[in-house]
């Protein structure tokens, strides 16, 4: 009976002064939110403890994008992180896709990759068999990164030089000199 009485009492207050009613309702919601936050701070969650108990822990979720202007003047949207869209659904992978920039000059390609929180000896950089793909892998206790970078021209894997400092990996590769001359066909 008291719940029904409370309902009618609140309804009557709405019609008497709607602004005061919403102000009181808003204040009640803020008090409840403050109470919940104080309770949450009192009992911090240790993820490793949850994993020991057998609970499946998801995350961390890393997602971002950047918009740049391509060489043709059109905007290029590049996504990074470990949340991907596959056939219209979000898929969360263990490996994060780092943010990568590719700079090209006449005889050299430079790839700059952001991979914070990884030790230098845990980074693996390979040139694909087609010599037009750079594969970057990094695996540490908390973070894993993976990225396949498509290069605009073939590179010499022997010329690769990589440096890693403050979470930034820089790989320099020399382009292969492939001069294709016209072939003469002998007419018999």
Secondary structure, DSSP 8 states (H G I E B T S, - for coil): -HHHHHHHHHHHHHHH-HHHHHHHHHHHHHHHHHHHHHHHHHS---HHHHHHTT--------EEEEEEE-TTS-EEEEEEEEEEEETTEEEEEEEEE-EEEEEE-SSEEEEEEE-TT--GGGEEEEE-TTSSEEEEEEE-SS-EEEEEEE-SS-EEEEEEEEEEETTEEEEEEEE-------------
